[in-house]
Amino acid sequence: MKPKVEPKVEPKVEPKVEPKVEPKVEPKVAAVKPAPKEAPVASDKKTGQFFVQFGVFSDPKNLENLQGKLKQAGFEAATEKVDAAGQKLRLRTRTYATRNDAAAALKKLEAAGFSGIVASKS
């Protein structure tokens, strides 16, 4: 009797595919901390010539909205009437003695997400 020869069967090797796991990316939201209130500079209200202007508004609701956001962030803002056609209101910071002081205040405001320009009293 002849020995039974079985065909040689090689195991089928399938490449192991691991499921691709994408890292969960959660948006990081920086906690908004109110900025410390600025220390008043002596006599800058009378002698200060510079301020940060946030905008000139014809709609008081828009002005109040931005002013509320500034207050929530710990910044004080003032309004004043502007001589222009129609009823216009300027939203600005308090006055500063020098342009550099106002520019430093603008940097703090920009770091908190606000924009503005340094302006001077006319």
All heavy atoms as an XYZ file, in Angstrom:
925
protein
N       0.785     -1.153      0.000
C       0.000      0.000      0.000
C       0.855      1.256      0.000
O       1.842      1.301      0.719
C      -0.821     -0.072      1.249
C      -2.034      0.622      1.085
S      -2.988      0.129      2.420
C      -4.027      0.882      2.800
N       0.355      2.173     -0.765
C       1.117      3.409     -0.884
C       0.701      4.345      0.238
O      -0.476      4.434      0.576
C       0.788      4.096     -2.195
C       1.442      3.481     -3.370
C       1.089      4.372     -4.514
C       1.865      4.033     -5.724
N       1.559      4.839     -6.835
N       1.676      4.996      0.795
C       1.300      5.965      1.831
C       0.516      7.104      1.193
O       0.776      7.520      0.083
C       2.614      6.462      2.407
C       3.676      5.999      1.482
C       3.114      4.929      0.600
N      -0.445      7.528      1.919
C      -1.297      8.615      1.457
C      -0.545      9.930      1.590
O      -0.088     10.266      2.663
C      -2.557      8.657      2.316
C      -3.719      9.224      1.636
C      -4.903      9.053      2.565
C      -6.151      9.510      1.918
N      -7.289      9.422      2.768
N      -0.452     10.614      0.496
C       0.266     11.889      0.512
C      -0.786     13.004      0.489
O      -1.584     13.104     -0.426
C       1.205     12.022     -0.704
C       1.880     13.377     -0.697
C       2.197     10.903     -0.734
N      -0.729     13.744      1.504
C      -1.667     14.884      1.564
C      -0.967     16.113      1.023
O       0.210     16.319      1.293
C      -2.126     15.109      3.000
C      -2.977     14.008      3.510
C      -3.559     14.328      4.884
O      -3.700     15.522      5.234
O      -3.881     13.361      5.565
N      -1.724     16.885      0.273
C      -1.071     18.092     -0.241
C      -0.705     19.025      0.905
O      -1.437     19.157      1.878
C      -2.121     18.733     -1.139
C      -3.412     18.080     -0.794
C      -3.108     16.783     -0.116
N       0.415     19.615      0.723
C       0.895     20.529      1.768
C       0.097     21.835      1.667
O       0.069     22.471      0.636
C       2.382     20.800      1.560
C       3.052     21.376      2.749
C       4.544     21.439      2.504
C       5.266     21.843      3.744
N       6.689     21.957      3.562
N      -0.580     22.151      2.724
C      -1.395     23.357      2.737
C      -0.699     24.388      3.629
O      -0.463     24.131      4.801
C      -2.812     23.062      3.278
C      -3.623     24.342      3.328
C      -3.478     21.998      2.453
N      -0.387     25.500      3.015
C       0.235     26.561      3.813
C      -0.874     27.441      4.358
O      -1.820     27.768      3.648
C       1.192     27.392      2.959
C       2.392     26.599      2.527
C       3.395     27.456      1.778
O       3.452     28.676      2.011
O       4.111     26.869      0.959
N      -0.767     27.787      5.615
C      -1.823     28.634      6.159
C      -1.838     29.990      5.441
O      -0.790     30.562      5.150
C      -1.459     28.787      7.627
C      -0.020     28.419      7.719
C       0.281     27.518      6.551
N      -3.035     30.445      5.169
C      -3.186     31.733      4.492
C      -2.951     32.835      5.523
O      -3.627     32.902      6.537
C      -4.594     31.846      3.919
C      -4.770     33.016      3.010
C      -6.137     32.983      2.380
C      -6.323     34.173      1.486
N      -7.657     34.215      0.899
N      -1.962     33.662      5.250
C      -1.617     34.738      6.180
C      -2.255     36.032      5.673
O      -1.946     36.499      4.594
C      -0.089     34.907      6.300
C       0.249     36.044      7.246
C       0.555     33.620      6.733
N      -3.159     36.529      6.475
C      -3.784     37.807      6.128
C      -3.115     38.888      6.955
O      -2.876     38.687      8.144
C      -5.279     37.764      6.417
C      -6.018     36.836      5.508
C      -7.509     36.876      5.757
O      -8.018     37.906      6.243
O      -8.152     35.859      5.456
N      -2.825     39.991      6.331
C      -2.184     41.056      7.117
C      -3.146     41.537      8.201
O      -4.337     41.691      7.967
C      -1.909     42.164      6.098
C      -2.783     41.857      4.933
C      -3.070     40.388      4.964
N      -2.580     41.711      9.349
C      -3.391     42.166     10.477
C      -3.595     43.675     10.344
O      -2.653     44.436     10.322
C      -2.680     41.847     11.799
C      -3.529     42.116     13.000
C      -2.827     41.683     14.260
C      -3.710     41.941     15.460
N      -3.067     41.594     16.708
N      -4.846     44.064     10.232
C      -5.180     45.477     10.082
C      -5.774     45.937     11.397
O      -6.821     45.478     11.818
C      -6.186     45.702      8.937
C      -6.557     47.156      8.849
C      -5.628     45.186      7.633
N      -5.046     46.836     12.026
C      -5.556     47.375     13.280
C      -6.426     48.578     12.958
O      -6.090     49.384     12.096
C      -4.401     47.791     14.188
C      -3.597     46.607     14.673
C      -2.519     47.002     15.659
O      -2.704     48.012     16.364
O      -1.514     46.311     15.708
N      -7.537     48.685     13.650
C      -8.396     49.842     13.381
C      -7.666     51.130     13.723
O      -6.997     51.223     14.749
C      -9.606     49.631     14.288
C      -9.164     48.666     15.328
C      -8.049     47.858     14.723
N      -7.787     52.094     12.832
C      -7.118     53.378     13.050
C      -7.927     54.185     14.054
O      -9.086     54.488     13.823
C      -7.012     54.137     11.733
C      -6.129     55.350     11.800
C      -5.963     55.952     10.431
C      -4.996     57.110     10.494
N      -4.808     57.734      9.207
N      -7.298     54.486     15.143
C      -7.971     55.247     16.187
C      -7.467     56.670     16.117
O      -6.290     56.933     16.317
C      -7.687     54.655     17.590
C      -8.357     55.479     18.653
C      -8.139     53.210     17.645
N      -8.378     57.558     15.773
C      -8.007     58.966     15.713
C      -8.163     59.561     17.097
O      -9.175     59.328     17.755
C      -8.907     59.691     14.723
C      -8.826     59.073     13.356
C      -8.662     60.090     12.264
O      -8.596     61.284     12.563
O      -8.583     59.657     11.123
N      -7.167     60.318     17.555
C      -7.303     60.931     18.878
C      -8.457     61.922     18.871
O      -8.675     62.640     17.903
C      -5.961     61.630     19.102
C      -5.389     61.800     17.740
C      -5.942     60.688     16.893
N      -9.184     61.898     19.948
C     -10.302     62.830     20.087
C      -9.734     64.202     20.386
O      -8.995     64.376     21.342
C     -11.190     62.400     21.260
C     -12.619     62.264     20.910
C     -13.425     61.891     22.114
C     -14.829     61.542     21.710
N     -15.650     61.190     22.828
N     -10.047     65.136     19.541
C      -9.549     66.491     19.728
C     -10.708     67.346     20.210
O     -11.688     67.532     19.510
C      -8.965     67.068     18.422
C      -8.485     68.482     18.631
C      -7.854     66.184     17.914
N     -10.567     67.800     21.423
C     -11.586     68.680     21.961
C     -11.049     70.101     21.913
O      -9.916     70.349     22.296
C     -11.918     68.293     23.403
C     -12.600     66.944     23.492
C     -13.006     66.598     24.907
O     -13.209     67.521     25.713
O     -13.111     65.406     25.189
N     -11.861     71.015     21.417
C     -11.371     72.397     21.350
C     -11.114     72.929     22.753
O     -11.899     72.731     23.667
C     -12.507     73.161     20.670
C     -13.707     72.303     20.857
C     -13.230     70.889     20.984
N      -9.966     73.557     22.868
C      -9.624     74.146     24.161
C     -10.175     75.555     24.202
O      -9.901     76.360     23.337
C      -8.112     74.170     24.363
C      -7.532     72.792     24.519
C      -6.063     72.849     24.825
C      -5.513     71.455     25.010
N      -4.116     71.442     25.329
N     -10.955     75.807     25.187
C     -11.531     77.140     25.359
C     -10.864     77.757     26.571
O     -10.959     77.232     27.671
C     -13.063     77.062     25.565
C     -13.635     78.439     25.770
C     -13.710     76.367     24.392
N     -10.158     78.819     26.315
C      -9.470     79.493     27.416
C     -10.498     80.144     28.328
O     -11.447     80.776     27.870
C      -8.519     80.550     26.872
N     -10.304     79.938     29.576
C     -11.203     80.571     30.539
C     -10.951     82.075     30.513
O      -9.819     82.522     30.563
C     -10.944     80.027     31.934
N     -12.001     82.809     30.388
C     -11.860     84.262     30.352
C     -11.842     84.766     31.781
O     -12.809     84.648     32.505
C     -13.014     84.918     29.571
C     -12.883     86.418     29.597
C     -13.046     84.403     28.160
N     -10.692     85.259     32.149
C     -10.561     85.818     33.488
C     -10.701     87.326     33.371
O     -10.081     87.934     32.512
C      -9.176     85.501     34.067
C      -8.956     84.028     34.300
C      -7.563     83.801     34.858
C      -7.275     82.321     34.978
N      -5.912     82.074     35.412
N     -11.512     87.900     34.215
C     -11.607     89.356     34.158
C     -10.240     89.984     34.422
O      -9.515     89.541     35.304
C     -12.584     89.712     35.281
C     -13.322     88.454     35.578
C     -12.389     87.324     35.218
N      -9.902     90.945     33.623
C      -8.628     91.632     33.806
C      -8.696     92.451     35.090
O      -9.750     92.974     35.448
C      -8.360     92.541     32.621
N      -7.577     92.531     35.769
C      -7.599     93.354     36.973
C      -7.904     94.793     36.590
O      -7.444     95.280     35.572
C      -6.179     93.217     37.531
C      -5.345     92.711     36.408
C      -6.267     91.975     35.485
N      -8.695     95.432     37.407
C      -9.047     96.822     37.110
C      -7.791     97.680     37.150
O      -6.925     97.491     37.989
C     -10.085     97.331     38.108
C     -11.415     96.650     37.902
C     -12.517     97.421     38.524
C     -13.831     96.750     38.174
N     -14.953     97.473     38.621
N      -7.749     98.568     36.211
C      -6.578     99.433     36.105
C      -6.552    100.430     37.253
O      -7.576    100.973     37.638
C      -6.614    100.191     34.783
C      -6.598     99.274     33.585
C      -6.814    100.024     32.303
O      -6.994    101.259     32.328
O      -6.804     99.377     31.261
N      -5.366    100.645     37.761
C      -5.216    101.635     38.825
C      -5.341    103.020     38.204
O      -4.734    103.299     37.177
C      -3.855    101.482     39.488
N      -6.141    103.864     38.770
C      -6.283    105.193     38.191
C      -4.975    105.968     38.264
O      -4.251    105.883     39.242
C      -7.361    105.862     39.051
C      -7.552    104.999     40.249
C      -6.935    103.669     39.963
N      -4.695    106.655     37.207
C      -3.502    107.488     37.162
C      -3.907    108.862     37.667
O      -4.918    109.413     37.242
C      -2.951    107.580     35.722
C      -1.762    108.512     35.659
C      -2.584    106.197     35.211
N      -3.126    109.402     38.572
C      -3.468    110.689     39.184
C      -3.641    111.763     38.130
O      -2.802    111.923     37.261
C      -2.380    111.086     40.165
N      -4.713    112.458     38.201
C      -5.050    113.627     37.385
C      -5.072    113.375     35.880
O      -4.978    114.300     35.111
C      -4.118    114.806     37.703
O      -2.842    114.588     37.166
N      -5.187    112.119     35.444
C      -5.195    111.901     34.004
C      -6.509    112.328     33.361
O      -6.559    112.581     32.174
C      -4.855    110.454     33.647
C      -5.948    109.487     34.030
O      -6.849    109.859     34.784
O      -5.891    108.343     33.562
N      -7.590    112.439     34.156
C      -8.859    112.857     33.571
C      -8.777    114.289     33.055
O      -9.384    114.629     32.054
C      -9.994    112.735     34.599
C     -10.450    111.312     34.789
C     -11.668    111.251     35.657
C     -12.138    109.819     35.792
N     -13.368    109.702     36.521
N      -8.035    115.114     33.736
C      -7.944    116.517     33.317
C      -6.807    116.734     32.335
O      -6.928    117.521     31.405
C      -7.742    117.418     34.536
C      -8.972    117.470     35.426
C      -8.738    118.379     36.600
C      -9.960    118.387     37.514
N      -9.753    119.137     38.720
N      -5.686    116.041     32.537
C      -4.519    116.307     31.707
C      -4.291    115.246     30.637
O      -3.529    115.473     29.717
C      -3.252    116.391     32.574
O      -3.071    115.134     33.232
C      -3.354    117.509     33.578
N      -4.939    114.083     30.758
C      -4.731    113.018     29.783
C      -5.238    113.404     28.407
O      -6.324    113.955     28.254
N      -4.439    113.121     27.414
C      -4.802    113.483     26.046
C      -5.070    112.267     25.163
O      -5.550    112.413     24.055
C      -3.663    114.309     25.417
C      -3.485    115.668     26.040
C      -4.718    116.548     25.810
O      -5.208    116.693     24.706
N      -5.241    117.101     26.896
N      -4.771    111.056     25.662
C      -4.851    109.866     24.827
C      -5.821    108.848     25.411
O      -5.988    108.759     26.631
C      -3.457    109.239     24.678
C      -2.472    110.192     24.064
C      -1.635    110.949     24.862
C      -2.400    110.341     22.690
C      -0.737    111.841     24.307
C      -1.505    111.234     22.123
C      -0.669    111.984     22.934
N      -6.449    108.074     24.533
C      -7.385    107.036     24.965
C      -7.434    105.960     23.893
O      -6.919    106.139     22.789
C      -8.777    107.621     25.221
C      -9.350    108.382     24.050
C     -10.087    107.730     23.074
C      -9.153    109.748     23.926
C     -10.608    108.424     21.990
C      -9.672    110.453     22.853
C     -10.405    109.780     21.876
N      -8.047    104.839     24.231
C      -8.284    103.783     23.248
C      -9.732    103.908     22.811
O     -10.639    103.896     23.642
C      -8.023    102.376     23.839
C      -8.382    101.297     22.826
C      -6.583    102.236     24.295
N      -9.922    104.036     21.518
C     -11.276    104.150     20.972
C     -11.688    102.799     20.406
O     -10.960    102.190     19.629
C     -11.314    105.199     19.864
C     -12.683    105.313     19.208
C     -12.733    106.429     18.202
O     -12.481    107.573     18.539
N     -13.052    106.094     16.958
N     -12.874    102.322     20.817
C     -13.400    101.048     20.333
C     -14.254    101.239     19.096
O     -14.397    100.338     18.288
C     -14.231    100.368     21.425
C     -13.443    100.103     22.668
C     -13.652    100.852     23.800
C     -12.476     99.120     22.692
C     -12.922    100.615     24.947
C     -11.743     98.873     23.831
C     -11.965     99.628     24.965
N     -14.862    102.404     18.969
C     -15.691    102.659     17.805
C     -16.601    103.844     18.015
O     -16.735    104.362     19.122
N     -17.233    104.276     16.910
C     -18.228    105.335     16.948
C     -19.515    104.696     16.432
O     -19.535    104.088     15.364
C     -17.821    106.532     16.067
C     -18.916    107.579     16.041
C     -16.529    107.147     16.598
N     -20.568    104.807     17.221
C     -21.801    104.082     16.943
C     -22.968    105.036     16.695
O     -23.124    106.032     17.391
C     -22.158    103.179     18.132
C     -21.094    102.150     18.429
C     -20.009    102.456     19.243
C     -21.176    100.882     17.900
C     -19.034    101.520     19.520
C     -20.205     99.929     18.163
C     -19.132    100.249     18.966
N     -23.794    104.679     15.729
C     -25.035    105.422     15.517
C     -26.195    104.691     16.195
O     -27.206    105.298     16.506
C     -25.314    105.607     14.023
O     -25.373    104.346     13.386
N     -26.023    103.380     16.428
C     -27.042    102.586     17.106
C     -26.616    102.352     18.556
O     -25.650    101.626     18.804
C     -27.234    101.254     16.386
C     -28.353    100.407     16.984
O     -28.920    100.789     18.039
O     -28.660     99.355     16.400
N     -27.314    102.952     19.513
C     -26.924    102.803     20.917
C     -26.913    101.347     21.397
O     -26.152    100.989     22.282
C     -27.984    103.603     21.684
C     -28.580    104.520     20.686
C     -28.455    103.853     19.359
N     -27.718    100.480     20.788
C     -27.744     99.067     21.200
C     -26.407     98.391     20.917
O     -25.938     97.582     21.710
C     -28.880     98.322     20.490
C     -30.241     98.717     21.001
C     -31.337     97.940     20.300
C     -32.699     98.421     20.791
N     -33.791     97.744     20.124
N     -25.803     98.708     19.774
C     -24.488     98.137     19.448
C     -23.436     98.607     20.447
O     -22.587     97.837     20.885
C     -24.073     98.507     18.026
C     -24.926     97.838     16.978
O     -25.563     96.815     17.228
N     -24.961     98.418     15.796
N     -23.491     99.883     20.791
C     -22.563    100.441     21.776
C     -22.741     99.747     23.123
O     -21.764     99.322     23.741
C     -22.792    101.941     21.915
C     -21.885    102.634     22.923
C     -21.389    103.942     22.366
C     -22.603    102.873     24.225
N     -23.982     99.606     23.567
C     -24.250     98.984     24.871
C     -23.808     97.521     24.893
O     -23.308     97.032     25.917
C     -25.742     99.091     25.206
C     -26.176    100.516     25.505
C     -27.690    100.699     25.495
O     -28.428     99.699     25.331
O     -28.136    101.862     25.636
N     -23.955     96.828     23.765
C     -23.537     95.427     23.671
C     -22.027     95.300     23.895
O     -21.571     94.493     24.713
C     -23.935     94.869     22.300
C     -23.604     93.402     22.146
O     -23.565     92.649     23.110
N     -23.377     92.999     20.915
N     -21.246     96.105     23.186
C     -19.792     96.058     23.339
C     -19.374     96.546     24.723
O     -18.483     95.974     25.351
C     -19.105     96.900     22.256
C     -17.576     96.934     22.300
C     -16.976     95.523     22.278
C     -17.031     97.746     21.143
N     -20.026     97.574     25.226
C     -19.690     98.097     26.550
C     -19.937     97.018     27.617
O     -19.149     96.872     28.552
C     -20.515     99.351     26.841
C     -20.034    100.127     28.054
C     -20.730    101.481     28.175
O     -21.830    101.683     27.671
N     -20.077    102.415     28.832
N     -21.006     96.245     27.465
C     -21.293     95.153     28.396
C     -20.217     94.074     28.356
O     -19.799     93.549     29.396
N     -19.741     93.743     27.154
C     -18.675     92.737     27.011
C     -17.385     93.225     27.662
O     -16.670     92.460     28.307
C     -18.433     92.419     25.537
C     -19.551     91.626     24.907
C     -19.289     91.384     23.436
C     -20.440     90.647     22.788
N     -20.225     90.421     21.353
N     -17.087     94.507     27.481
C     -15.889     95.082     28.100
C     -15.990     95.010     29.622
O     -15.035     94.648     30.303
C     -15.692     96.532     27.648
C     -15.211     96.721     26.212
C     -15.481     98.126     25.726
C     -13.732     96.383     26.115
N     -17.162     95.345     30.142
C     -17.363     95.338     31.593
C     -17.222     93.926     32.141
O     -16.591     93.716     33.178
C     -18.733     95.916     31.936
C     -18.945     96.115     33.413
C     -20.237     96.845     33.712
C     -20.347     97.101     35.204
N     -21.509     97.918     35.522
N     -17.778     92.929     31.430
C     -17.659     91.532     31.861
C     -16.196     91.093     31.910
O     -15.823     90.284     32.740
C     -18.401     90.601     30.902
C     -19.868     90.504     31.167
C     -20.531     89.493     30.262
O     -20.168     89.346     29.094
N     -21.517     88.788     30.793
N     -15.397     91.621     31.012
C     -13.982     91.269     30.963
C     -13.149     92.083     31.952
O     -11.939     91.905     32.047
C     -13.439     91.462     29.548
N     -13.786     93.009     32.678
C     -13.075     93.775     33.699
C     -12.521     95.107     33.230
O     -11.689     95.704     33.899
N     -12.970     95.581     32.072
C     -12.491     96.861     31.552
C     -13.596     97.905     31.677
O     -14.763     97.606     31.483
C     -12.090     96.738     30.077
C     -10.937     95.805     29.844
C     -11.152     94.533     29.346
C      -9.641     96.189     30.130
C     -10.103     93.663     29.119
C      -8.574     95.324     29.917
C      -8.811     94.062     29.415
N     -13.179     99.116     31.978
C     -14.137    100.210     32.051
C     -14.111    100.970     30.734
O     -13.057    101.126     30.124
C     -13.787    101.146     33.210
C     -14.029    100.509     34.567
C     -13.788    101.483     35.714
O     -14.049    102.678     35.538
O     -13.338    101.009     36.758
N     -15.274    101.430     30.320
C     -15.360    102.203     29.086
C     -16.314    103.369     29.310
O     -17.225    103.293     30.121
C     -15.850    101.326     27.946
N     -16.059    104.430     28.574
C     -16.889    105.632     28.685
C     -17.469    105.956     27.316
O     -16.937    105.534     26.293
C     -16.035    106.802     29.180
N     -18.556    106.701     27.331
C     -19.138    107.144     26.065
C     -19.110    108.667     26.026
O     -19.094    109.331     27.058
C     -20.606    106.674     25.924
O     -21.371    107.215     26.994
C     -20.703    105.167     25.925
N     -19.085    109.175     24.801
C     -19.171    110.620     24.621
C     -19.790    110.901     23.269
O     -19.653    110.100     22.335
C     -17.798    111.289     24.765
C     -16.790    110.892     23.724
C     -15.407    111.494     23.974
O     -15.137    111.955     25.089
O     -14.608    111.498     23.033
N     -20.494    112.018     23.178
C     -21.108    112.404     21.915
C     -20.025    112.887     20.970
O     -19.061    113.527     21.375
C     -22.149    113.495     22.137
C     -23.383    112.993     22.852
C     -24.425    114.072     23.002
C     -25.615    113.505     23.752
N     -26.644    114.507     23.982
N     -20.216    112.590     19.694
C     -19.261    112.981     18.667
C     -19.953    113.952     17.727
O     -21.099    113.739     17.345
C     -18.777    111.741     17.873
C     -17.842    112.145     16.755
C     -18.109    110.743     18.790
N     -19.235    115.009     17.382
C     -19.779    115.965     16.424
C     -19.705    115.351     15.032
O     -18.639    115.255     14.435
C     -18.976    117.279     16.444
C     -19.181    118.047     17.737
O     -20.275    117.926     18.327
O     -18.257    118.754     18.164
N     -20.834    114.857     14.570
C     -20.913    114.257     13.243
C     -22.359    114.379     12.772
O     -23.246    114.703     13.543
C     -20.500    112.796     13.296
N     -22.564    114.109     11.511
C     -23.930    114.147     10.981
C     -24.736    113.051     11.667
O     -24.343    111.903     11.692
C     -23.901    113.935      9.469
N     -25.825    113.424     12.273
C     -26.629    112.440     12.985
C     -26.139    112.281     14.416
O     -25.191    112.919     14.859
N     -26.806    111.421     15.148
C     -26.462    111.185     16.557
C     -25.409    110.081     16.629
O     -25.697    108.927     16.349
C     -27.746    110.778     17.310
C     -27.611    110.750     18.784
C     -27.599    112.139     19.411
O     -27.325    113.141     18.766
N     -27.913    112.195     20.672
N     -24.196    110.399     16.987
C     -23.102    109.419     17.073
C     -22.548    109.408     18.491
O     -22.452    110.452     19.140
C     -21.966    109.770     16.106
C     -22.375    109.927     14.672
C     -22.489    108.616     13.979
C     -22.776    108.885     12.506
N     -23.026    107.716     11.753
N     -22.181    108.203     18.940
C     -21.575    108.040     20.263
C     -20.259    107.292     20.124
O     -20.176    106.295     19.403
C     -22.505    107.247     21.186
C     -23.812    107.926     21.576
C     -24.717    106.941     22.293
C     -23.521    109.110     22.477
N     -19.241    107.776     20.815
C     -17.924    107.141     20.818
C     -17.819    106.282     22.072
O     -18.187    106.706     23.162
C     -16.826    108.201     20.831
C     -15.423    107.618     21.021
C     -14.359    108.697     21.138
N     -14.205    109.324     19.836
C     -13.970    110.617     19.658
N     -13.888    111.433     20.686
N     -13.831    111.111     18.453
N     -17.280    105.076     21.915
C     -16.982    104.211     23.056
C     -15.470    104.180     23.189
O     -14.755    103.868     22.237
C     -17.530    102.798     22.825
C     -17.354    101.812     23.973
C     -18.060    102.302     25.236
C     -17.875    100.436     23.583
N     -14.990    104.542     24.394
C     -13.541    104.664     24.593
C     -13.175    104.318     26.030
O     -14.038    104.191     26.890
C     -13.079    106.081     24.273
C     -13.653    107.122     25.231
C     -12.994    108.471     25.022
N     -13.492    109.484     25.922
C     -13.083    109.651     27.190
N     -12.192    108.855     27.705
N     -13.580    110.618     27.928
N     -11.870    104.216     26.260
C     -11.361    104.025     27.617
C     -11.247    105.384     28.288
O     -11.492    106.418     27.679
C      -9.953    103.395     27.602
O      -9.055    104.283     26.919
C      -9.948    102.039     26.931
N     -10.782    105.346     29.517
C     -10.455    106.602     30.200
C      -9.244    107.213     29.498
O      -8.639    106.584     28.641
C     -10.140    106.339     31.675
C      -8.911    105.453     31.878
C      -8.647    105.230     33.361
N      -7.486    104.409     33.594
C      -6.229    104.836     33.557
N      -5.961    106.088     33.287
N      -5.236    104.022     33.803
N      -8.879    108.425     29.848
C      -7.726    109.059     29.195
C      -6.428    108.665     29.890
O      -6.403    108.321     31.069
C      -7.862    110.594     29.191
O      -8.007    111.040     30.537
C      -9.048    111.028     28.361
N      -5.360    108.729     29.109
C      -4.011    108.412     29.600
C      -3.112    109.610     29.340
O      -3.299    110.355     28.372
C      -3.457    107.179     28.877
C      -4.244    105.930     29.179
C      -5.316    105.556     28.379
C      -3.939    105.134     30.272
C      -6.063    104.422     28.656
C      -4.676    103.998     30.562
C      -5.732    103.646     29.747
O      -6.464    102.529     30.029
N      -2.116    109.757     30.195
C      -1.223    110.909     30.097
C      -0.348    110.861     28.840
O      -0.053    111.896     28.252
C      -0.345    110.997     31.340
N       0.055    109.670     28.415
C       0.939    109.564     27.247
C       0.377    108.569     26.238
O      -0.426    107.699     26.577
C       2.362    109.095     27.648
O       2.278    107.742     28.104
C       2.971    109.976     28.721
N       0.836    108.689     25.020
C       0.432    107.759     23.962
C       0.903    106.337     24.320
O       0.195    105.363     24.057
C       1.018    108.191     22.620
C       0.616    107.280     21.463
C       1.069    107.819     20.122
N       0.384    109.019     19.721
C      -0.822    109.063     19.143
N      -1.474    107.956     18.920
N      -1.354    110.212     18.791
N       2.085    106.215     24.924
C       2.601    104.897     25.300
C       1.711    104.228     26.346
O       1.514    103.016     26.312
C       4.039    104.998     25.818
C       5.028    105.253     24.702
O       4.745    105.022     23.535
N       6.207    105.744     25.062
N       1.183    105.013     27.289
C       0.265    104.448     28.288
C      -1.000    103.917     27.614
O      -1.488    102.839     27.945
C      -0.115    105.503     29.338
C       1.041    105.877     30.249
O       2.038    105.125     30.302
O       0.939    106.933     30.917
N      -1.528    104.674     26.664
C      -2.726    104.241     25.947
C      -2.420    103.007     25.088
O      -3.231    102.088     25.007
C      -3.261    105.374     25.080
N      -1.234    102.965     24.493
C      -0.845    101.809     23.673
C      -0.706    100.553     24.542
O      -1.074     99.457     24.118
C       0.463    102.092     22.935
N      -0.187    100.721     25.761
C      -0.070     99.585     26.675
C      -1.459     99.068     27.063
O      -1.693     97.863     27.141
C       0.723     99.983     27.923
N      -2.395     99.991     27.259
C      -3.776     99.599     27.575
C      -4.393     98.863     26.383
O      -5.099     97.863     26.556
C      -4.604    100.828     27.936
N      -4.108     99.323     25.173
C      -4.626     98.671     23.969
C      -4.100     97.244     23.863
O      -4.841     96.328     23.511
C      -4.257     99.477     22.724
C      -4.674     98.871     21.374
C      -6.178     98.642     21.313
C      -4.215     99.762     20.239
N      -2.837     97.035     24.198
C      -2.260     95.675     24.150
C      -3.010     94.741     25.099
O      -3.293     93.588     24.759
C      -0.776     95.709     24.490
C       0.067     96.347     23.420
C       1.283     95.509     23.132
C       2.180     96.161     22.123
N       1.818     95.895     20.761
N      -3.335     95.223     26.298
C      -4.095     94.412     27.264
C      -5.479     94.089     26.711
O      -5.970     92.973     26.835
C      -4.244     95.149     28.598
C      -2.969     95.253     29.395
C      -3.222     96.020     30.683
C      -1.939     96.309     31.421
N      -2.174     97.121     32.626
N      -6.106     95.081     26.086
C      -7.437     94.889     25.506
C      -7.389     93.886     24.354
O      -8.256     93.021     24.235
C      -8.009     96.224     25.032
C      -8.407     97.177     26.160
C      -8.449     98.617     25.675
C      -9.758     96.768     26.725
N      -6.369     93.990     23.517
C      -6.227     93.063     22.393
C      -5.990     91.644     22.891
O      -6.506     90.681     22.313
C      -5.087     93.505     21.467
C      -5.435     94.732     20.662
C      -4.279     95.287     19.847
O      -3.102     95.038     20.188
O      -4.571     95.992     18.870
N      -5.219     91.498     23.969
C      -4.972     90.173     24.547
C      -6.275     89.550     25.055
O      -6.411     88.330     25.095
C      -3.949     90.269     25.673
N      -7.226     90.394     25.413
C      -8.525     89.915     25.903
C      -9.531     89.750     24.755
O     -10.680     89.407     24.991
C      -9.072     90.881     26.949
N      -9.097     90.013     23.525
C      -9.969     89.795     22.371
C     -10.693     91.015     21.846
O     -11.574     90.898     21.000
N     -10.329     92.189     22.323
C     -10.976     93.417     21.866
C     -10.068     94.136     20.882
O      -8.852     93.933     20.884
C     -11.296     94.337     23.048
C     -12.273     93.727     24.015
C     -11.822     93.145     25.187
C     -13.630     93.710     23.744
C     -12.711     92.569     26.076
C     -14.523     93.126     24.619
C     -14.070     92.554     25.788
N     -10.642     94.992     20.066
C      -9.820     95.774     19.150
C     -10.162     97.250     19.315
O     -11.252     97.599     19.753
C     -10.057     95.331     17.703
O     -11.402     95.551     17.339
N      -9.223     98.069     18.951
C      -9.412     99.504     19.062
C      -8.224    100.225     18.469
O      -7.331     99.604     17.906
N      -8.238    101.532     18.629
C      -7.116    102.351     18.164
C      -6.768    103.359     19.241
O      -7.614    103.727     20.045
C      -7.450    103.108     16.849
C      -8.651    104.029     17.049
C      -7.685    102.137     15.705
C      -8.870    105.014     15.916
N      -5.509    103.775     19.256
C      -5.106    104.837     20.170
C      -5.443    106.159     19.491
O      -5.101    106.373     18.323
C      -3.595    104.765     20.501
C      -3.152    105.973     21.308
C      -3.277    103.470     21.242
N      -6.152    107.014     20.193
C      -6.545    108.308     19.646
C      -6.229    109.382     20.677
O      -5.934    109.092     21.833
C      -8.041    108.308     19.316
N      -6.281    110.626     20.228
C      -6.018    111.737     21.150
C      -7.183    112.710     21.111
O      -7.916    112.793     20.120
C      -4.711    112.451     20.779
O      -4.820    113.017     19.502
N      -7.310    113.441     22.210
C      -8.350    114.473     22.253
C      -7.992    115.573     21.281
O      -6.828    115.910     21.120
C      -8.434    115.066     23.671
C      -9.049    114.133     24.669
C      -9.169    114.850     25.997
C      -9.882    114.025     27.026
N     -10.040    114.741     28.294
N      -9.001    116.131     20.643
C      -8.694    117.211     19.697
C      -8.726    118.543     20.356
O      -9.224    118.815     21.347
C      -9.639    117.234     18.516
O     -10.737    116.410     18.650
